[in-house]
Amino acid sequence: MAGERVKLEVEQREARGSAAARRLRREGLIPGVLYGRGHNPHPFCVSERELRKALTGPAGLHAILDVVLDGQKTTHSSILKDYQQDVLTGRLAHIDLQEVRLDQPIHAQVVVELVGEAQGSIEGGVLSQVTREINVEALPLEIPERIEVDITAMQMGDTLRLAEVAVQEGVKFLDDPDETVIATVTVPTQIVEPEPEEEEALEEGVELAEGEEEPEGAAEGEEGPAEGEEAGSGEPGTTEG
């Protein structure tokens, strides 16, 4: 839901570095940085519980966060710029917030959600979603949570491009409308069983054709140089003079 605003109270933090960040996380706090307009970044920490509550509402990750630093009355309207998760636990490890003006458009990535069942899939085709996120421009309060795309009319062999997706009022697509493929329905690949081999593999070595003579020197017991005859002339490193 576009337009949702959530108040988020945070604490300024002085200690920096990985050791301090680990200590905060053990206390149930998430370290972060607020990047503002015309002022230096503000390092802060916030309750993990309150942060998750703010980012799991109807607007999800696109919620407008009204950030209030402890000891201040000023509200900083911000959006989630970036976040990091622990690779093992999946818990939030760090967040970056970006202060924005509500009367100026911003860029954001929005999830594409396919709605319905393609007619080509019902007939046995294979539906593939090629693009899962698109770049949009809109006012902070107008960024949609997702872009829903109806695929029920897609037939076997159809390709759905961004140019065919309805644009919501106040939202501008930034990706190339003709080059951005959203989804395709393709004919399933038929697996052809290999034919049995017509001949067995030849045994090691090649049989000689009937009447063909063996090449010179190929027969077992081929004689070497004549008795008393050396394999080479002259000693190594010398020339006959």
Number of C-alpha atoms within 10 A of each C-alpha: 15 18 17 17 18 19 15 21 18 22 18 16 16 10 12 10 7 9 9 13 19 15 13 19 19 9 11 13 24 24 26 23 19 22 18 16 12 6 7 9 14 17 18 22 24 23 19 18 11 14 19 13 13 20 17 12 15 14 21 18 18 29 26 28 26 18 20 17 20 12 9 7 8 11 15 22 22 26 23 17 16 13 12 12 12 10 9 6 8 9 13 18 20 19 20 19 22 18 20 20 13 14 10 10 19 17 15 18 17 18 15 17 16 17 12 11 14 22 17 22 19 13 11 13 19 17 25 13 14 14 15 15 15 19 14 18 17 19 18 25 20 20 28 24 19 18 19 14 18 15 19 15 12 19 19 21 13 16 16 19 18 20 16 12 15 11 12 12 8 12 15 15 17 13 13 13 14 11 10 15 18 24 21 22 23 18 15 12 8 6 6 6 6 6 6 6 7 6 6 6 7 8 7 6 6 7 9 9 8 6 6 8 8 10 7 7 10 8 9 6 7 9 8 9 9 8 6 6 9 9 9 7 10 10 8 7 5 8 8 6 3
